[in-house]
Amino acid sequence: MKFYHESLPLSHSTALLLRDLIESRTGIHFDESRFELMADKLSPLVIDRGFGSFLDYYYLLKYEEKSGEEWDRVADALTVQETFFWREADQVRALADVIVPRYFEEGNETLKIWSAACATGEEPLSIAMALDERGFFDTFKIEIVATDLSPAAILHAREGVYRERSLRNLPRHFRERYFTLDGEGWRVREELKGRVSWGVANILGEEASTLAQATVIFCRNVFIYFAPPNIRRVVAKFYAAMPKPAYLFVAAAESLLKFTTDFELMEINGAFVYVKR
């Protein structure tokens, strides 16, 4: 069986090699029904390198000592950056209305929040807006760190200009307060963008153990692309690093009940949250 992108064939055996290598490095899983999609996303990189086969590209990724930059290009090609502001806003409201006030009422000094797969930045900026609107940044010490596997996505987030589509769910008063019209897009105000520290990180990498030392982690719409072993691996890493109490937010469609009994699933202010007690 071969999967084609124009004139560049991907054999089944090479597809398996690439699939396993990509999954071990990024966590992103392609089952056989999605091999054609994998070929479609990777073929421009293969051609740009001047290779005549996907196997040559596999050898580059697998054995070339200086392949780190090429893996960045793979991450840009494979990650899904479709998101928008105020997505699953019930979770953001639970954070702002309940978790943050309770955290500081208990005498804690610094709250660390990690947006672990922030794509182009809409999620952490939504969090920052909700906290800023309540005046928390003026009263408390809150650190928001936002990372993504894709360098291109983080570059977009740092630039902070978004199309109308990204703002389609955002309440109008947030748009008026935190954005200015910039040509065909909307530019987030520097004061708000400065509330977030941006960086490239792999949640399967060693750096994740340090980043996960946060009281709140948002890791939404990530596990839908992972196979069960890597879901368990990441969740276990989060649990080991997070303090007590701590709160893990995943997307509504992503249940962790099959993968862990460490976190307790709780409803907080109408939103479901995995809690480390």
Rosetta blueprint (number, residue, H / E / L):
1 M L
2 K E
3 F E
4 Y E
5 H E
6 E L
7 S L
8 L E
9 P E
10 L E
11 S E
12 H H
13 S H
14 T H
15 A H
16 L H
17 L H
18 L H
19 R H
20 D H
21 L H
22 I H
23 E H
24 S H
25 R H
26 T H
27 G L
28 I E
29 H L
30 F L
31 D L
32 E H
33 S H
34 R H
35 F H
36 E H
37 L H
38 M H
39 A H
40 D H
41 K H
42 L H
43 S H
44 P H
45 L H
46 V H
47 I H
48 D H
49 R L
50 G L
51 F L
52 G L
53 S L
54 F H
55 L H
56 D H
57 Y H
58 Y H
59 Y H
60 L H
61 L H
62 K H
63 Y H
64 E L
65 E L
66 K L
67 S L
68 G H
69 E H
70 E H
71 W H
72 D H
73 R H
74 V H
75 A H
76 D H
77 A H
78 L H
79 T L
80 V L
81 Q L
82 E L
83 T L
84 F L
85 F L
86 W L
87 R L
88 E L
89 A H
90 D H
91 Q H
92 V H
93 R H
94 A H
95 L H
96 A H
97 D H
98 V H
99 I H
100 V H
101 P H
102 R H
103 Y H
104 F H
105 E H
106 E L
107 G L
108 N L
109 E L
110 T E
111 L E
112 K E
113 I E
114 W E
115 S E
116 A L
117 A L
118 C L
119 A L
120 T L
121 G L
122 E H
123 E H
124 P H
125 L H
126 S H
127 I H
128 A H
129 M H
130 A H
131 L H
132 D H
133 E H
134 R L
135 G L
136 F H
137 F H
138 D H
139 T H
140 F L
141 K E
142 I E
143 E E
144 I E
145 V E
146 A E
147 T E
148 D E
149 L L
150 S L
151 P H
152 A H
153 A H
154 I H
155 L H
156 H H
157 A H
158 R H
159 E H
160 G L
161 V E
162 Y E
163 R L
164 E H
165 R H
166 S H
167 L H
168 R L
169 N L
170 L L
171 P L
172 R H
173 H H
174 F H
175 R H
176 E H
177 R H
178 Y H
179 F E
180 T E
181 L E
182 D E
183 G L
184 E L
185 G E
186 W E
187 R E
188 V E
189 R L
190 E H
191 E H
192 L H
193 K H
194 G L
195 R L
196 V E
197 S E
198 W E
199 G E
200 V E
201 A L
202 N L
203 I L
204 L L
205 G L
206 E L
207 E H
208 A H
209 S H
210 T H
211 L H
212 A L
213 Q L
214 A L
215 T L
216 V E
217 I E
218 F E
219 C L
220 R L
221 N L
222 V L
223 F H
224 I H
225 Y H
226 F E
227 A L
228 P H
229 P H
230 N H
231 I H
232 R H
233 R H
234 V H
235 V H
236 A H
237 K H
238 F H
239 Y H
240 A H
241 A H
242 M L
243 P L
244 K L
245 P L
246 A E
247 Y E
248 L E
249 F E
250 V L
251 A L
252 A L
253 A L
254 E L
255 S L
256 L L
257 L L
258 K L
259 F L
260 T L
261 T L
262 D L
263 F L
264 E E
265 L E
266 M E
267 E E
268 I E
269 N L
270 G L
271 A E
272 F E
273 V E
274 Y E
275 V E
276 K E
277 R L
